[in-house]
Amino acid sequence: MTTTKFDRDVGVIGGCGHVGLPLALTFADKGKRVVIYDIDERALARVAGGTMPFEEEGAPPMLARALGAKRLECTADPAALAGCRALILIIGTPVDDHLNPALDAIPKALDACLPSLRDGQLLVLRSTVFPGTSARVQRWVKERALDISVVFCPERVAQGFSLREFGELPQIVSAFDARGLAEARALFGLLTADLVEMAPMEAEVAKLFTNAWRYVQFATANQFFMMAQSHGLDFYRILEGSRFKYPRLAGMPGPGFAAGPCLFKDTMQLAAFSHNQFYLGHAAMLVNEGLPDFLVQQVKAKTTLADKTAGILGMAFKGGSDDKRSSLSYKLKNILRTEAARVLCTDPRVKDADLVPLERVLAESDVLFVGTPHPEYRGLSVPDRALVVDVWNLFGRGRVL
Ligand SMILES: NC(=O)c1ccc[n+]([C@@H]2O[C@H](COP(=O)([O-])OP(=O)(O)OC[C@H]3O[C@@H](n4cnc5c(N)ncnc54)[C@H](O)[C@@H]3O)[C@@H](O)[C@H]2O)c1
């Protein structure tokens, strides 16, 4: 019988991250006493000082409330986790140089936390994981004779809008035992009444299917766009005309850079899980990762680039975000560094020493690529002399060139 006493409700391992921090703030806002544990001391200091380390809709006042109510502690010392009834692990889970899941991150994080693990705790895995990871963590716990319930409850929010989406999206909960399931239901029941139960491996695969599905959908739109563009057709006229009052195409996305920290790597995790038989996933990678080069080649078919200045508007991986992780704007920049005389990049949100002001990009670029459809660019007056490459159709100019 477990008798451990806890003086904190939730400890978030990786709690300064893009999805860990909003979750920590949400539980604090629900009245829970929350510990944020992270290895990023700079981010910890910012959060403890009341500043968000990245943009997140609605987060600053929530952070101020949590700190003011003394419901949020920030620490780089895992010892603080010993007092937490529930631990939520939500660290990054990348793929390696061979596009296989990098499997060491979670065991390393757990090893560091081991002295603070206590009988009676709930250990929630919230990172997107390679299928079978939860079962391995469950074994790891048992081998250490800990009376801890391991559960896997995947994070499915759209980065930047987590605080709103926690209340809007159902939560998938999966566990290895009844106690874990009941506690996971109680914890995530604080966010929503819509709880979906699955077996752990089902939940792990469900999360990967979700991201791979979106990645393949984006690739389909991107390939259609490339086909139309190659034949001199205006893809947006085709897309808008086809979707008009036609519900079966309502969900078809427009083309654009499908990038960021999740979709690509999770599609590759699924490819590894399927023993490299995930043909659609690999094909989607070729299409999505090939789009920047396709655009450059389209420009080269029209004009010489080697004597021109190329500008990129937007370096974040998606519009309205300050996150440049795995952004295809940077892939485009690298291609242009070899193809154009000069490359100038700008972004109203991303922090990067190489960026220059928007006005300079507009004034000096011969060819302008829209890398990210930031709201700040809507209605922007683009100089007539520049060749505009606008895969997002942000300026409504129809064909990209
Ligand atoms: N970003 C998204 O939109 C999103 C959405 C759903 C799921 N996910 C998944 O959530 C997980 C985290 O993604 P993210 O975008 O928040 O990553 P992130 O890099 O923004 O955050 C991870 C945090 O974990 C910290 N960290 C890393 N190793 C640690 C350790 N050993 N101990 C303690 N802290 C550690 C980092 O310092 C960082 O603050 C990934 O598995 C990702 O696939 C992300």
The ligand as a Tripos MOL2 file, in Angstrom:
@<TRIPOS>MOLECULE
LIG
   44    48     1     0     0
SMALL
NO_CHARGES

@<TRIPOS>ATOM
      1 N1          5.1930   21.6390  -30.7510 N.am      1 LIG1
      2 C1          3.9980   21.1300  -30.9960 C.2       1 LIG1
      3 O1          3.1250   21.7440  -31.6190 O.2       1 LIG1
      4 C2          3.6530   19.7550  -30.4840 C.ar      1 LIG1
      5 C3          2.3210   19.3330  -30.5500 C.ar      1 LIG1
      6 C4          2.0030   18.0720  -30.0850 C.ar      1 LIG1
      7 C5          3.0110   17.2560  -29.6010 C.ar      1 LIG1
      8 N2          4.3030   17.6810  -29.5460 N.ar      1 LIG1
      9 C6          5.3180   16.8030  -29.0070 C.3       1 LIG1
     10 O2          5.6370   17.2940  -27.7220 O.3       1 LIG1
     11 C7          7.0110   17.0360  -27.4360 C.3       1 LIG1
     12 C8          7.6950   18.3350  -27.0670 C.3       1 LIG1
     13 O3          7.6500   19.2110  -28.1620 O.3       1 LIG1
     14 P1          7.9250   20.7710  -28.0050 P.3       1 LIG1
     15 O4          7.6410   21.3840  -29.3130 O.co2     1 LIG1
     16 O5          7.2460   21.3050  -26.7920 O.co2     1 LIG1
     17 O6          9.5030   20.7400  -27.7400 O.3       1 LIG1
     18 P2         10.3650   21.8930  -27.0810 P.3       1 LIG1
     19 O7         11.7650   21.6580  -27.5100 O.co2     1 LIG1
     20 O8          9.7310   23.2140  -27.3060 O.co2     1 LIG1
     21 O9         10.2480   21.5920  -25.5170 O.3       1 LIG1
     22 C9         10.9110   20.5570  -24.8660 C.3       1 LIG1
     23 C10        11.3940   21.0800  -23.5240 C.3       1 LIG1
     24 O10        11.9800   19.9760  -22.8440 O.3       1 LIG1
     25 C11        13.1730   20.4120  -22.2350 C.3       1 LIG1
     26 N3         13.9990   19.2260  -22.0270 N.ar      1 LIG1
     27 C12        14.6840   18.5250  -22.9500 C.ar      1 LIG1
     28 N4         15.3090   17.4810  -22.3690 N.ar      1 LIG1
     29 C13        14.9790   17.5260  -21.0440 C.ar      1 LIG1
     30 C14        15.2940   16.7260  -19.9360 C.ar      1 LIG1
     31 N5         16.0960   15.6680  -20.0660 N.pl3     1 LIG1
     32 N6         14.7840   17.0310  -18.7390 N.ar      1 LIG1
     33 C15        13.9770   18.1260  -18.5980 C.ar      1 LIG1
     34 N7         13.6360   18.9420  -19.6220 N.ar      1 LIG1
     35 C16        14.1360   18.6360  -20.8330 C.ar      1 LIG1
     36 C17        13.7500   21.4260  -23.1980 C.3       1 LIG1
     37 O11        14.6700   22.2760  -22.5560 O.3       1 LIG1
     38 C18        12.4780   22.1540  -23.6510 C.3       1 LIG1
     39 O12        12.1730   23.2400  -22.8120 O.3       1 LIG1
     40 C19         7.5750   16.3530  -28.6620 C.3       1 LIG1
     41 O13         7.4960   14.9550  -28.5040 O.3       1 LIG1
     42 C20         6.6330   16.7990  -29.7490 C.3       1 LIG1
     43 O14         6.6100   15.8930  -30.8240 O.3       1 LIG1
     44 C21         4.6270   18.9260  -29.9590 C.ar      1 LIG1
@<TRIPOS>BOND
     1     1     2 1
     2     2     3 2
     3     2     4 1
     4     4     5 ar
     5     4    44 ar
     6     5     6 ar
     7     6     7 ar
     8     7     8 ar
     9     8     9 1
    10     8    44 ar
    11     9    10 1
    12     9    42 1
    13    10    11 1
    14    11    12 1
    15    11    40 1
    16    12    13 1
    17    13    14 1
    18    14    15 2
    19    14    16 1
    20    14    17 1
    21    17    18 1
    22    18    19 2
    23    18    20 1
    24    18    21 1
    25    21    22 1
    26    22    23 1
    27    23    24 1
    28    23    38 1
    29    24    25 1
    30    25    26 1
    31    25    36 1
    32    26    27 ar
    33    26    35 ar
    34    27    28 ar
    35    28    29 ar
    36    29    30 ar
    37    29    35 ar
    38    30    31 1
    39    30    32 ar
    40    32    33 ar
    41    33    34 ar
    42    34    35 ar
    43    36    37 1
    44    36    38 1
    45    38    39 1
    46    40    41 1
    47    40    42 1
    48    42    43 1
@<TRIPOS>SUBSTRUCTURE
     1 LIG1         1 GROUP 0 **** ****
